Amino acid sequence: MSYGSDLADSYRLAGIYIGKILNGANPADLPVQPMVKVALVINMRTAKTLGLTIPLALLGRVDEVIE
């Protein structure tokens, strides 16, 4: 189980920064923006190997389940 940044959101933010730089903004003047969207991923095969049971309430909240 892990939290990580959403790749689509990362690419979107990178595109915004590149667009501002190409329009003449100084990269040093651009603010650093934290990731807004994160994804929770659970690897069920590893959980079963370790003998863990994942509650259904948690499985309902995950963004991706790896079988």
PDB file of N, CA, C and O in Angstrom:
ATOM      1  N   MET A   1       0.850  -1.161   0.000  1.00  0.00           N
ATOM      2  CA  MET A   1       0.000   0.000   0.000  1.00  0.00           C
ATOM      3  C   MET A   1       0.898   1.227   0.000  1.00  0.00           C
ATOM      4  O   MET A   1       1.844   1.313   0.783  1.00  0.00           O
ATOM      5  N   SER A   2       0.606   2.158  -0.865  1.00  0.00           N
ATOM      6  CA  SER A   2       1.417   3.370  -0.902  1.00  0.00           C
ATOM      7  C   SER A   2       0.614   4.531  -1.470  1.00  0.00           C
ATOM      8  O   SER A   2      -0.339   4.360  -2.230  1.00  0.00           O
ATOM      9  N   TYR A   3       1.042   5.709  -1.066  1.00  0.00           N
ATOM     10  CA  TYR A   3       0.529   6.942  -1.649  1.00  0.00           C
ATOM     11  C   TYR A   3       1.570   7.442  -2.630  1.00  0.00           C
ATOM     12  O   TYR A   3       2.770   7.339  -2.376  1.00  0.00           O
ATOM     13  N   GLY A   4       1.123   7.976  -3.731  1.00  0.00           N
ATOM     14  CA  GLY A   4       2.038   8.538  -4.701  1.00  0.00           C
ATOM     15  C   GLY A   4       1.349   9.612  -5.507  1.00  0.00           C
ATOM     16  O   GLY A   4       0.126   9.755  -5.468  1.00  0.00           O
ATOM     17  N   SER A   5       2.138  10.357  -6.228  1.00  0.00           N
ATOM     18  CA  SER A   5       1.550  11.420  -7.041  1.00  0.00           C
ATOM     19  C   SER A   5       0.859  10.821  -8.256  1.00  0.00           C
ATOM     20  O   SER A   5       1.266   9.782  -8.776  1.00  0.00           O
ATOM     21  N   ASP A   6      -0.172  11.483  -8.686  1.00  0.00           N
ATOM     22  CA  ASP A   6      -0.906  11.081  -9.875  1.00  0.00           C
ATOM     23  C   ASP A   6      -0.115  11.551 -11.090  1.00  0.00           C
ATOM     24  O   ASP A   6       0.141  12.746 -11.239  1.00  0.00           O
ATOM     25  N   LEU A   7       0.275  10.612 -11.966  1.00  0.00           N
ATOM     26  CA  LEU A   7       1.127  10.972 -13.105  1.00  0.00           C
ATOM     27  C   LEU A   7       0.443  11.946 -14.058  1.00  0.00           C
ATOM     28  O   LEU A   7       1.086  12.859 -14.574  1.00  0.00           O
ATOM     29  N   ALA A   8      -0.834  11.764 -14.291  1.00  0.00           N
ATOM     30  CA  ALA A   8      -1.542  12.687 -15.193  1.00  0.00           C
ATOM     31  C   ALA A   8      -1.513  14.103 -14.636  1.00  0.00           C
ATOM     32  O   ALA A   8      -1.346  15.062 -15.390  1.00  0.00           O
ATOM     33  N   ASP A   9      -1.671  14.241 -13.336  1.00  0.00           N
ATOM     34  CA  ASP A   9      -1.622  15.565 -12.708  1.00  0.00           C
ATOM     35  C   ASP A   9      -0.209  16.144 -12.785  1.00  0.00           C
ATOM     36  O   ASP A   9      -0.037  17.348 -12.976  1.00  0.00           O
ATOM     37  N   SER A  10       0.802  15.283 -12.636  1.00  0.00           N
ATOM     38  CA  SER A  10       2.190  15.737 -12.745  1.00  0.00           C
ATOM     39  C   SER A  10       2.482  16.284 -14.136  1.00  0.00           C
ATOM     40  O   SER A  10       3.104  17.336 -14.286  1.00  0.00           O
ATOM     41  N   TYR A  11       2.024  15.556 -15.149  1.00  0.00           N
ATOM     42  CA  TYR A  11       2.239  16.013 -16.530  1.00  0.00           C
ATOM     43  C   TYR A  11       1.490  17.312 -16.799  1.00  0.00           C
ATOM     44  O   TYR A  11       1.988  18.179 -17.518  1.00  0.00           O
ATOM     45  N   ARG A  12       0.292  17.452 -16.223  1.00  0.00           N
ATOM     46  CA  ARG A  12      -0.483  18.681 -16.417  1.00  0.00           C
ATOM     47  C   ARG A  12       0.255  19.871 -15.820  1.00  0.00           C
ATOM     48  O   ARG A  12       0.345  20.927 -16.447  1.00  0.00           O
ATOM     49  N   LEU A  13       0.792  19.703 -14.586  1.00  0.00           N
ATOM     50  CA  LEU A  13       1.540  20.791 -13.953  1.00  0.00           C
ATOM     51  C   LEU A  13       2.814  21.123 -14.729  1.00  0.00           C
ATOM     52  O   LEU A  13       3.181  22.290 -14.859  1.00  0.00           O
ATOM     53  N   ALA A  14       3.485  20.090 -15.243  1.00  0.00           N
ATOM     54  CA  ALA A  14       4.689  20.332 -16.039  1.00  0.00           C
ATOM     55  C   ALA A  14       4.354  21.122 -17.300  1.00  0.00           C
ATOM     56  O   ALA A  14       5.106  22.011 -17.701  1.00  0.00           O
ATOM     57  N   GLY A  15       3.226  20.796 -17.921  1.00  0.00           N
ATOM     58  CA  GLY A  15       2.801  21.525 -19.115  1.00  0.00           C
ATOM     59  C   GLY A  15       2.500  22.980 -18.819  1.00  0.00           C
ATOM     60  O   GLY A  15       2.795  23.857 -19.630  1.00  0.00           O
ATOM     61  N   ILE A  16       1.914  23.239 -17.662  1.00  0.00           N
ATOM     62  CA  ILE A  16       1.619  24.626 -17.273  1.00  0.00           C
ATOM     63  C   ILE A  16       2.920  25.407 -17.092  1.00  0.00           C
ATOM     64  O   ILE A  16       3.044  26.534 -17.570  1.00  0.00           O
ATOM     65  N   TYR A  17       3.897  24.797 -16.392  1.00  0.00           N
ATOM     66  CA  TYR A  17       5.189  25.457 -16.194  1.00  0.00           C
ATOM     67  C   TYR A  17       5.888  25.714 -17.525  1.00  0.00           C
ATOM     68  O   TYR A  17       6.414  26.805 -17.747  1.00  0.00           O
ATOM     69  N   ILE A  18       5.900  24.730 -18.402  1.00  0.00           N
ATOM     70  CA  ILE A  18       6.558  24.890 -19.705  1.00  0.00           C
ATOM     71  C   ILE A  18       5.885  25.994 -20.505  1.00  0.00           C
ATOM     72  O   ILE A  18       6.556  26.795 -21.154  1.00  0.00           O
ATOM     73  N   GLY A  19       4.554  26.035 -20.457  1.00  0.00           N
ATOM     74  CA  GLY A  19       3.831  27.084 -21.168  1.00  0.00           C
ATOM     75  C   GLY A  19       4.196  28.470 -20.660  1.00  0.00           C
ATOM     76  O   GLY A  19       4.361  29.398 -21.452  1.00  0.00           O
ATOM     77  N   LYS A  20       4.323  28.616 -19.350  1.00  0.00           N
ATOM     78  CA  LYS A  20       4.698  29.921 -18.793  1.00  0.00           C
ATOM     79  C   LYS A  20       6.121  30.305 -19.191  1.00  0.00           C
ATOM     80  O   LYS A  20       6.395  31.466 -19.492  1.00  0.00           O
ATOM     81  N   ILE A  21       7.020  29.327 -19.190  1.00  0.00           N
ATOM     82  CA  ILE A  21       8.411  29.617 -19.572  1.00  0.00           C
ATOM     83  C   ILE A  21       8.496  29.987 -21.043  1.00  0.00           C
ATOM     84  O   ILE A  21       9.223  30.912 -21.406  1.00  0.00           O
ATOM     85  N   LEU A  22       7.768  29.282 -21.890  1.00  0.00           N
ATOM     86  CA  LEU A  22       7.783  29.589 -23.317  1.00  0.00           C
ATOM     87  C   LEU A  22       7.147  30.949 -23.615  1.00  0.00           C
ATOM     88  O   LEU A  22       7.459  31.574 -24.629  1.00  0.00           O
ATOM     89  N   ASN A  23       6.267  31.401 -22.739  1.00  0.00           N
ATOM     90  CA  ASN A  23       5.668  32.717 -22.916  1.00  0.00           C
ATOM     91  C   ASN A  23       6.518  33.831 -22.330  1.00  0.00           C
ATOM     92  O   ASN A  23       6.102  34.989 -22.328  1.00  0.00           O
ATOM     93  N   GLY A  24       7.714  33.494 -21.827  1.00  0.00           N
ATOM     94  CA  GLY A  24       8.645  34.530 -21.402  1.00  0.00           C
ATOM     95  C   GLY A  24       8.842  34.671 -19.913  1.00  0.00           C
ATOM     96  O   GLY A  24       9.585  35.557 -19.489  1.00  0.00           O
ATOM     97  N   ALA A  25       8.218  33.846 -19.098  1.00  0.00           N
ATOM     98  CA  ALA A  25       8.393  33.958 -17.648  1.00  0.00           C
ATOM     99  C   ALA A  25       9.776  33.443 -17.248  1.00  0.00           C
ATOM    100  O   ALA A  25      10.301  32.496 -17.833  1.00  0.00           O
ATOM    101  N   ASN A  26      10.335  34.079 -16.260  1.00  0.00           N
ATOM    102  CA  ASN A  26      11.632  33.651 -15.740  1.00  0.00           C
ATOM    103  C   ASN A  26      11.397  32.428 -14.837  1.00  0.00           C
ATOM    104  O   ASN A  26      10.609  32.520 -13.896  1.00  0.00           O
ATOM    105  N   PRO A  27      12.052  31.293 -15.091  1.00  0.00           N
ATOM    106  CA  PRO A  27      11.835  30.099 -14.273  1.00  0.00           C
ATOM    107  C   PRO A  27      12.112  30.322 -12.790  1.00  0.00           C
ATOM    108  O   PRO A  27      11.470  29.693 -11.949  1.00  0.00           O
ATOM    109  N   ALA A  28      13.038  31.189 -12.455  1.00  0.00           N
ATOM    110  CA  ALA A  28      13.356  31.454 -11.051  1.00  0.00           C
ATOM    111  C   ALA A  28      12.210  32.182 -10.341  1.00  0.00           C
ATOM    112  O   ALA A  28      12.103  32.121  -9.116  1.00  0.00           O
ATOM    113  N   ASP A  29      11.361  32.865 -11.099  1.00  0.00           N
ATOM    114  CA  ASP A  29      10.253  33.611 -10.501  1.00  0.00           C
ATOM    115  C   ASP A  29       8.985  32.782 -10.343  1.00  0.00           C
ATOM    116  O   ASP A  29       8.043  33.224  -9.686  1.00  0.00           O
ATOM    117  N   LEU A  30       8.940  31.594 -10.930  1.00  0.00           N
ATOM    118  CA  LEU A  30       7.745  30.757 -10.846  1.00  0.00           C
ATOM    119  C   LEU A  30       7.674  30.070  -9.483  1.00  0.00           C
ATOM    120  O   LEU A  30       8.680  29.549  -9.003  1.00  0.00           O
ATOM    121  N   PRO A  31       6.506  30.065  -8.860  1.00  0.00           N
ATOM    122  CA  PRO A  31       6.381  29.427  -7.548  1.00  0.00           C
ATOM    123  C   PRO A  31       6.377  27.910  -7.677  1.00  0.00           C
ATOM    124  O   PRO A  31       5.957  27.365  -8.698  1.00  0.00           O
ATOM    125  N   VAL A  32       6.841  27.244  -6.649  1.00  0.00           N
ATOM    126  CA  VAL A  32       6.788  25.786  -6.601  1.00  0.00           C
ATOM    127  C   VAL A  32       5.404  25.389  -6.122  1.00  0.00           C
ATOM    128  O   VAL A  32       4.956  25.832  -5.064  1.00  0.00           O
ATOM    129  N   GLN A  33       4.735  24.562  -6.892  1.00  0.00           N
ATOM    130  CA  GLN A  33       3.390  24.138  -6.529  1.00  0.00           C
ATOM    131  C   GLN A  33       3.427  22.683  -6.080  1.00  0.00           C
ATOM    132  O   GLN A  33       3.956  21.830  -6.793  1.00  0.00           O
ATOM    133  N   PRO A  34       2.872  22.390  -4.908  1.00  0.00           N
ATOM    134  CA  PRO A  34       2.843  20.993  -4.455  1.00  0.00           C
ATOM    135  C   PRO A  34       1.814  20.194  -5.240  1.00  0.00           C
ATOM    136  O   PRO A  34       0.891  20.753  -5.832  1.00  0.00           O
ATOM    137  N   MET A  35       1.987  18.890  -5.234  1.00  0.00           N
ATOM    138  CA  MET A  35       1.026  18.024  -5.897  1.00  0.00           C
ATOM    139  C   MET A  35      -0.313  18.127  -5.177  1.00  0.00           C
ATOM    140  O   MET A  35      -0.373  18.065  -3.949  1.00  0.00           O
ATOM    141  N   VAL A  36      -1.363  18.281  -5.932  1.00  0.00           N
ATOM    142  CA  VAL A  36      -2.684  18.431  -5.354  1.00  0.00           C
ATOM    143  C   VAL A  36      -3.366  17.067  -5.247  1.00  0.00           C
ATOM    144  O   VAL A  36      -4.068  16.791  -4.274  1.00  0.00           O
ATOM    145  N   LYS A  37      -3.159  16.235  -6.235  1.00  0.00           N
ATOM    146  CA  LYS A  37      -3.845  14.954  -6.275  1.00  0.00           C
ATOM    147  C   LYS A  37      -2.845  13.827  -6.030  1.00  0.00           C
ATOM    148  O   LYS A  37      -1.819  13.744  -6.704  1.00  0.00           O
ATOM    149  N   VAL A  38      -3.144  12.975  -5.078  1.00  0.00           N
ATOM    150  CA  VAL A  38      -2.325  11.799  -4.811  1.00  0.00           C
ATOM    151  C   VAL A  38      -3.195  10.557  -4.994  1.00  0.00           C
ATOM    152  O   VAL A  38      -4.421  10.623  -4.909  1.00  0.00           O
ATOM    153  N   ALA A  39      -2.542   9.431  -5.246  1.00  0.00           N
ATOM    154  CA  ALA A  39      -3.263   8.188  -5.478  1.00  0.00           C
ATOM    155  C   ALA A  39      -2.849   7.157  -4.439  1.00  0.00           C
ATOM    156  O   ALA A  39      -1.672   7.043  -4.098  1.00  0.00           O
ATOM    157  N   LEU A  40      -3.827   6.407  -3.938  1.00  0.00           N
ATOM    158  CA  LEU A  40      -3.574   5.313  -3.012  1.00  0.00           C
ATOM    159  C   LEU A  40      -3.657   4.017  -3.801  1.00  0.00           C
ATOM    160  O   LEU A  40      -4.670   3.736  -4.440  1.00  0.00           O
ATOM    161  N   VAL A  41      -2.584   3.224  -3.755  1.00  0.00           N
ATOM    162  CA  VAL A  41      -2.499   1.975  -4.500  1.00  0.00           C
ATOM    163  C   VAL A  41      -2.247   0.841  -3.513  1.00  0.00           C
ATOM    164  O   VAL A  41      -1.400   0.957  -2.627  1.00  0.00           O
ATOM    165  N   ILE A  42      -2.987  -0.258  -3.672  1.00  0.00           N
ATOM    166  CA  ILE A  42      -2.799  -1.435  -2.824  1.00  0.00           C
ATOM    167  C   ILE A  42      -2.467  -2.624  -3.721  1.00  0.00           C
ATOM    168  O   ILE A  42      -3.153  -2.879  -4.711  1.00  0.00           O
ATOM    169  N   ASN A  43      -1.407  -3.348  -3.362  1.00  0.00           N
ATOM    170  CA  ASN A  43      -1.013  -4.560  -4.069  1.00  0.00           C
ATOM    171  C   ASN A  43      -1.595  -5.744  -3.296  1.00  0.00           C
ATOM    172  O   ASN A  43      -1.079  -6.113  -2.241  1.00  0.00           O
ATOM    173  N   MET A  44      -2.662  -6.334  -3.817  1.00  0.00           N
ATOM    174  CA  MET A  44      -3.348  -7.414  -3.118  1.00  0.00           C
ATOM    175  C   MET A  44      -2.524  -8.700  -3.078  1.00  0.00           C
ATOM    176  O   MET A  44      -2.612  -9.448  -2.105  1.00  0.00           O
ATOM    177  N   ARG A  45      -1.731  -8.971  -4.107  1.00  0.00           N
ATOM    178  CA  ARG A  45      -0.906 -10.178  -4.110  1.00  0.00           C
ATOM    179  C   ARG A  45       0.102 -10.140  -2.960  1.00  0.00           C
ATOM    180  O   ARG A  45       0.303 -11.138  -2.269  1.00  0.00           O
ATOM    181  N   THR A  46       0.727  -8.990  -2.764  1.00  0.00           N
ATOM    182  CA  THR A  46       1.686  -8.850  -1.673  1.00  0.00           C
ATOM    183  C   THR A  46       0.979  -8.931  -0.325  1.00  0.00           C
ATOM    184  O   THR A  46       1.502  -9.532   0.614  1.00  0.00           O
ATOM    185  N   ALA A  47      -0.199  -8.333  -0.222  1.00  0.00           N
ATOM    186  CA  ALA A  47      -0.953  -8.392   1.028  1.00  0.00           C
ATOM    187  C   ALA A  47      -1.314  -9.834   1.379  1.00  0.00           C
ATOM    188  O   ALA A  47      -1.211 -10.235   2.539  1.00  0.00           O
ATOM    189  N   LYS A  48      -1.731 -10.607   0.392  1.00  0.00           N
ATOM    190  CA  LYS A  48      -2.068 -12.010   0.639  1.00  0.00           C
ATOM    191  C   LYS A  48      -0.827 -12.811   1.007  1.00  0.00           C
ATOM    192  O   LYS A  48      -0.892 -13.681   1.875  1.00  0.00           O
ATOM    193  N   THR A  49       0.313 -12.530   0.354  1.00  0.00           N
ATOM    194  CA  THR A  49       1.557 -13.224   0.671  1.00  0.00           C
ATOM    195  C   THR A  49       1.983 -12.958   2.107  1.00  0.00           C
ATOM    196  O   THR A  49       2.507 -13.846   2.780  1.00  0.00           O
ATOM    197  N   LEU A  50       1.757 -11.729   2.576  1.00  0.00           N
ATOM    198  CA  LEU A  50       2.113 -11.366   3.944  1.00  0.00           C
ATOM    199  C   LEU A  50       1.049 -11.786   4.955  1.00  0.00           C
ATOM    200  O   LEU A  50       1.250 -11.646   6.162  1.00  0.00           O
ATOM    201  N   GLY A  51      -0.068 -12.293   4.473  1.00  0.00           N
ATOM    202  CA  GLY A  51      -1.143 -12.712   5.368  1.00  0.00           C
ATOM    203  C   GLY A  51      -1.981 -11.572   5.887  1.00  0.00           C
ATOM    204  O   GLY A  51      -2.598 -11.691   6.946  1.00  0.00           O
ATOM    205  N   LEU A  52      -2.018 -10.479   5.172  1.00  0.00           N
ATOM    206  CA  LEU A  52      -2.791  -9.306   5.598  1.00  0.00           C
ATOM    207  C   LEU A  52      -4.187  -9.343   4.997  1.00  0.00           C
ATOM    208  O   LEU A  52      -4.369  -9.786   3.863  1.00  0.00           O
ATOM    209  N   THR A  53      -5.153  -8.887   5.741  1.00  0.00           N
ATOM    210  CA  THR A  53      -6.498  -8.703   5.204  1.00  0.00           C
ATOM    211  C   THR A  53      -6.772  -7.207   5.165  1.00  0.00           C
ATOM    212  O   THR A  53      -6.619  -6.507   6.166  1.00  0.00           O
ATOM    213  N   ILE A  54      -7.167  -6.742   4.029  1.00  0.00           N
ATOM    214  CA  ILE A  54      -7.444  -5.321   3.827  1.00  0.00           C
ATOM    215  C   ILE A  54      -8.940  -5.104   4.061  1.00  0.00           C
ATOM    216  O   ILE A  54      -9.758  -5.751   3.407  1.00  0.00           O
ATOM    217  N   PRO A  55      -9.312  -4.213   4.974  1.00  0.00           N
ATOM    218  CA  PRO A  55     -10.743  -3.969   5.235  1.00  0.00           C
ATOM    219  C   PRO A  55     -11.455  -3.427   3.999  1.00  0.00           C
ATOM    220  O   PRO A  55     -10.872  -2.702   3.193  1.00  0.00           O
ATOM    221  N   LEU A  56     -12.724  -3.793   3.869  1.00  0.00           N
ATOM    222  CA  LEU A  56     -13.513  -3.342   2.724  1.00  0.00           C
ATOM    223  C   LEU A  56     -13.657  -1.818   2.707  1.00  0.00           C
ATOM    224  O   LEU A  56     -13.744  -1.220   1.634  1.00  0.00           O
ATOM    225  N   ALA A  57     -13.684  -1.194   3.869  1.00  0.00           N
ATOM    226  CA  ALA A  57     -13.788   0.267   3.922  1.00  0.00           C
ATOM    227  C   ALA A  57     -12.570   0.914   3.271  1.00  0.00           C
ATOM    228  O   ALA A  57     -12.693   1.945   2.609  1.00  0.00           O
ATOM    229  N   LEU A  58     -11.400   0.317   3.456  1.00  0.00           N
ATOM    230  CA  LEU A  58     -10.190   0.848   2.835  1.00  0.00           C
ATOM    231  C   LEU A  58     -10.165   0.545   1.346  1.00  0.00           C
ATOM    232  O   LEU A  58      -9.747   1.385   0.549  1.00  0.00           O
ATOM    233  N   LEU A  59     -10.610  -0.647   0.961  1.00  0.00           N
ATOM    234  CA  LEU A  59     -10.647  -0.992  -0.464  1.00  0.00           C
ATOM    235  C   LEU A  59     -11.595  -0.091  -1.244  1.00  0.00           C
ATOM    236  O   LEU A  59     -11.404   0.128  -2.440  1.00  0.00           O
ATOM    237  N   GLY A  60     -12.602   0.424  -0.580  1.00  0.00           N
ATOM    238  CA  GLY A  60     -13.532   1.339  -1.242  1.00  0.00           C
ATOM    239  C   GLY A  60     -12.934   2.707  -1.512  1.00  0.00           C
ATOM    240  O   GLY A  60     -13.462   3.463  -2.328  1.00  0.00           O
ATOM    241  N   ARG A  61     -11.843   3.034  -0.840  1.00  0.00           N
ATOM    242  CA  ARG A  61     -11.236   4.359  -0.986  1.00  0.00           C
ATOM    243  C   ARG A  61     -10.004   4.389  -1.887  1.00  0.00           C
ATOM    244  O   ARG A  61      -9.520   5.468  -2.227  1.00  0.00           O
ATOM    245  N   VAL A  62      -9.490   3.223  -2.279  1.00  0.00           N
ATOM    246  CA  VAL A  62      -8.252   3.197  -3.055  1.00  0.00           C
ATOM    247  C   VAL A  62      -8.514   3.655  -4.489  1.00  0.00           C
ATOM    248  O   VAL A  62      -9.627   3.550  -5.004  1.00  0.00           O
ATOM    249  N   ASP A  63      -7.457   4.164  -5.113  1.00  0.00           N
ATOM    250  CA  ASP A  63      -7.536   4.595  -6.497  1.00  0.00           C
ATOM    251  C   ASP A  63      -7.207   3.459  -7.469  1.00  0.00           C
ATOM    252  O   ASP A  63      -7.712   3.423  -8.592  1.00  0.00           O
ATOM    253  N   GLU A  64      -6.356   2.535  -7.021  1.00  0.00           N
ATOM    254  CA  GLU A  64      -5.961   1.426  -7.878  1.00  0.00           C
ATOM    255  C   GLU A  64      -5.641   0.216  -7.014  1.00  0.00           C
ATOM    256  O   GLU A  64      -4.965   0.327  -5.992  1.00  0.00           O
ATOM    257  N   VAL A  65      -6.139  -0.944  -7.442  1.00  0.00           N
ATOM    258  CA  VAL A  65      -5.832  -2.214  -6.771  1.00  0.00           C
ATOM    259  C   VAL A  65      -5.060  -3.064  -7.753  1.00  0.00           C
ATOM    260  O   VAL A  65      -5.522  -3.325  -8.864  1.00  0.00           O
ATOM    261  N   ILE A  66      -3.873  -3.499  -7.338  1.00  0.00           N
ATOM    262  CA  ILE A  66      -3.061  -4.379  -8.180  1.00  0.00           C
ATOM    263  C   ILE A  66      -3.354  -5.799  -7.733  1.00  0.00           C
ATOM    264  O   ILE A  66      -3.156  -6.137  -6.566  1.00  0.00           O
ATOM    265  N   GLU A  67      -3.823  -6.632  -8.650  1.00  0.00           N
ATOM    266  CA  GLU A  67      -4.176  -8.013  -8.303  1.00  0.00           C
ATOM    267  C   GLU A  67      -2.976  -8.907  -8.325  1.00  0.00           C
ATOM    268  O   GLU A  67      -3.093 -10.103  -8.058  1.00  0.00           O
TER     269      GLU A  67
END
